[in-house]
Amino acid sequence: MKQLPLETFLALGWSPTVQAKLREMSARGEIDCLIAWDNAGKMSASAYTVEPPELDGALAIWRRHPLPPAQADTVKSKTQLAVELVRREGVNPNTAARRCGVNASAVYRALRRAETKPLCPCCLQVVRDGFEVDWSKVIGGKPGV
């Protein structure tokens, strides 16, 4: 599966009608990603407000907020997706949990565990013990420098 810019995603071979519909969907603020699927040998598309955790059969994806190249091929858990909604968009943890199909307590536990730990400025994930943020790859560089 490839992460594509919108214009490249729209040029995958869709009919002009489907292209127009996909362009319209991408303009809607609540749509987070468009995914092209292999549907029994025919290409089909789906729009999501939250990226689904399972991408089996996906041919390509357009994301409103593209992942950095190092993360483009990783898949996040449902809980990680919910936590990302809370951090990036300010969604209530209960709402984020419901959207992602996880128990709200899992989202609250993940947020609580991360309270005192440093977060990566790119992906908002906890920087685990023994690892450091590579500030040369962060847009804007190290804070305070």
N, C-alpha and C positions, 0 to 999 in steps of 0.2 A: 504494500500500500504506500502511496506517495502523498505527502502533504503538498498541495498546490496553491498558488495564488489564484484568486477568483477568475481572472480572465483565462488562465490555462485550464481551470476546472470547467469553465463554460465551453471551452473548445474541444471537449472530449468526444464530440460526435453527437451531441444532443440535437434534436430538431429545433428550429427557431422558436416554436411555441414553448418547448421545455426550457430552452435557454432563457426566454423572457420570464418564465415562472421562477426559475432558479435565481435569476438576478433580483427579482422582486422579493423572494424569500431572504436573500442575503442582505437586503436593505433593512429588513425588520430587525430592530434592536434586540429582541428576545431570542433570535436564532443565533446559536453559538457555532454550529457547524453544518455543512452539507456533506453528505457521503454518497459516493458512487459505488453501487453494489453489483456483483455478478449475480443475476437472478436467473438461474437455469440457462445460462448462455446469453441472456439479454441484459443490457446495462439498465439499471434503475437508480433513482436517487431518493434520498430521504433527508429531511431537515430536522434538526434536533435543537432543543433549548439547552441541553446538557449532553456532552459527548457520551455515547454509550460505552460501557466498559468492554464489551465484546465487539471486536471489529473483524471477525472471521468473515471472509467473502468480500471485504471491502477492497475496492480497486484504487480509490483515491479519496482524499478528504480536503475540504477547504475549511479552515478555522478562522473565526473572527479575530482571535488573538493567537497568531501562529506560535507554536512552540519553538524554543531555540533549537538549532540543528542537533545538539547533543541529546535532546529529549524527544525529537520528532518521531522516533520509532518506539517510544515506550508507551505502555498503557497503564493508566492509573486505576486504582481500585475505586469502587463506588464511594467509599468513605473519603478518599483523597479528592475525588471530584466534588463532593459536597463541601468539604473544608475549603477547597479553592473557590467555590461559589460564595461562601461566607466572607473570605478574605478579599477577593477581587471585586465583588459586586455588592457586598454588604447585605447579602440575603440572610434572613433569619435562619439559624441552624435547624429549626424544625422544618421550615419550608425547603431548605436545601436537602435535608435528609429525605423528605417525601419525594422531591423531584428525582433524586438519585436512587431511590428504592432501598434505602438503608434505615436502620433504627436511629432515631434522633440521639439516643444515648451514645452511640458509637461516634457520632460527630462531636458531641460535647466532650467525650473522653479524649478524642484526638486533639481538639482545641486546647483542652486543659493540659495535656502532656507537653504541648508546644509552647505554653505560656512563658517559660523561663529559658527557652532554647533559642539560639539564633536561627533566623530563616534566610534561605537563599532569596535574594532580591528578584531573581528571574522567575523561578517556579513556585516560590512561597512554600517550599517544603523545608522541613527541619534539616539543618546541617548536622549530620551525625557526628558522634565523637570520633576524632582522628581525621576528620575531613575539614577542609577550609574552602571558602568561596574564592574562586579564581577571578579576582577583581578586574583583570585585564580583559575579560570577556563580558563584563557587565557594562551596559550602556551608561555613560556618565562617570564610570570609574568608581574608585573607593570614596565613600562619603568623607567629607572633611579634608580632602586632598586637593 
